Amino acid sequence: MKTLLLFLFFIPNLVFSQITTGQKEDAVKINQLIDQYSQARETQDTVLLKRILTEDIDQLVSSGEWRIGIAESLKGMQSSTQSNPGSRRLKVEKIKFLSEEIALVDCRYTIESPNGTKRNMWSSFTVLFQKNQWKITAIRNMNPTGGN
């Protein structure tokens, strides 16, 4: 009976586990990618941004503006950082692997202005494994009106 109970307990965990060993390593790399993005935005490091973004990146920001392609995205990021001063923080909440080369990354996104007010939002990143590294190919920023 104990064997049967153990079997019934462990099999669902094995079958329905959400992340493989390889994905655990990728999750660490993806977290580092999001940290690099946050650092590059904070310091306006366009060289780093060009290295971690795909050429065809698209970005939908909380104002509703679409930025299509790396040139438009970089220009918009710089403008946004200058017009919305403060420290930006991205905290990865969840990574969902759609395949070995594509993942969705949900982050809490906080901008703290110089006067101490905080703007709490969400960001979702679509990342893709390209040329032996994870890169950001799409960004969606959301400004929730309620809930969590």
N, C-alpha and C positions, 0 to 999 in steps of 0.2 A: 504494500500500500504506500509506504514512504517513497519507494522508487517511482511509482506512478505519479504521486504528487509532485516530486521533484521534476519528473519528465514534463508534466503539464505546466509547471512553473517556468522552466528554462526554455522550452521550445518556442513559445511566443516571443520571448526576449531575443532569441537568435534570429527568428524569421522576420520580426518587425523592427529590429534595431535600425536606427535611422542613419548611422554613420559608420563607415568602414575604417579600417586602420589607415588606408591611404588617404581617405577623406579627412581624418584627424590631422595628418600632416598638412594637407591642403588648407584646412581650417586655420591653422597657425599662420600659414603664408597669406591667407586672405585677410586675417586680422592685421597682419603687418602692412598689407597693401592699404587698408583703410586708415591705419595710423600714418602711413606715408602721405596719403591724400590729405588728411587733416593738417599735417605738418606743412605740406606744400601750399595749401590754401592760406595757412596762418602767416607764412613767410613770403607768400607770393612767388614761390620757386617754380617758374615756368619750365625750367629744364627738367625738374623732377616730374612735374605734371605731364609733360610730353612723353616721358618714359613709362608712366603708369596708366595713361589713358590710350584708348584705341583711336585711330584716325577718324573713324566714323561715329565717335561718341555722340550721344544726344542726352540732353539734360532738360528736365521739366522742373522749374523752380516754383516755390510756393506762391509767387505772384502770378503764375500762369504763363510766364515767358518760356518759350521753347528755344533751346540753343542746339543747333544742329552742326556737327563737325567740330574738330578740335580747335580750329581758329576762333570760331564764334563762342565756343565754350570757355576757352581761356580768356577771351576778352570779357565775357560776362562775369566770370569768376573774379577777375581783377577788379572790375567795376563794383561788383557786389561787396567784395571785401573792403573796398575803400568807402563805399556809401553806407555800409553797416558795420562800423568799427566794433571791435570787441574780440573776445577769445571764443574760438569755436571748438566744440568737443563732440566727437562721434564715438558712441559706445555700441559695439556690435552686440545685438540681442539674439539674433538667430541667423544661421546660414542654412539654406536649403539647396542641396545639390540636385540639379535637374539632369545632369549627366556628368561624365568625368571631366568635361571641359567647360561647363556652364553652372554657375551658382547664383542664387539670389541672396543678398545680404541685407537684413533689416537692422537699422541703427537708430538709437535715440540721438537726436541732433540738438545740441544746446548752444545758443549764442548768448554770451554774457556781455552786455554793453559796458562801456567804461563807467557808467553811473550805477552799475550793479544790477540792473534789471535783466531778467533772463527770458529768452524766447525759447520755448520748448517745442520741438518739432520731431518729425520722423524723416529719415532718409532711407530709401531702398536703392541698392546698387545691383546692377547686373554685371557680373564679372565673368571673364572668359580666359581660359588658359590658351595663350597665344605665344608662339615663338619661345616656348620653354618658361613662361612666367605668367602669373595671373595679372590681368589688366582690367580696368574699369571700362565698360562699353556703354552703360546707361546709368543715369542718376535720376531719381524721382524724390523731390523734397515735398513734404506734406506738413501743413499746419493744422493739426486737429482742432476741432471746435468743442470736443467733449470726450468723455471716456478716459482711457488711459493715455 
